[in-house]
Amino acid sequence: MDEQNILKTFGFNFKIARMKLNLSQDNIADLTNFSKAYISNVERGKHNLSLINALKFAKVVNKSIEELISEA
């Protein structure tokens, strides 16, 4: 899997997990101190986030980083 596909897969899986928890991007912004624009860019695979930030995203939706990068 190339770098761009990893970012898109992470973002897509995060968005699905967020929506299943009925959380908005605003809710995630409040929980993580990330801007809504940053969250949107991550969900669209447009931002190469750090490992620490990936962990914060995963924790807020009760997933592992591995689950978020997995192509199901």
MOLIN-V550149 format. One record per residue. RES is the residue in one letter. D_FIRST is the distance of its C-alpha to the first C-alpha in whole Angstrom. Layout:
RES_D_FIRST + RES_D_FIRST
This chain:
M_0 + D_4 + E_7 + Q_8 + N_6 + I_7 + L_10 + K_11 + T_10 + F_12 + G_15 + F_15 + N_15 + F_18 + K_20 + I_20 + A_21 + R_24 + M_25 + K_26 + L_28 + N_30 + L_29 + S_29 + Q_27 + D_30 + N_31 + I_27 + A_29 + D_32 + L_30 + T_28 + N_30 + F_27 + S_28 + K_27 + A_26 + Y_23 + I_22 + S_22 + N_20 + V_18 + E_18 + R_17 + G_14 + K_16 + H_17 + N_15 + L_17 + S_18 + L_18 + I_21 + N_21 + A_18 + L_20 + K_23 + F_21 + A_20 + K_23 + V_25 + V_23 + N_24 + K_20 + S_18 + I_15 + E_14 + E_15 + L_14 + I_10 + S_10 + E_10 + A_13
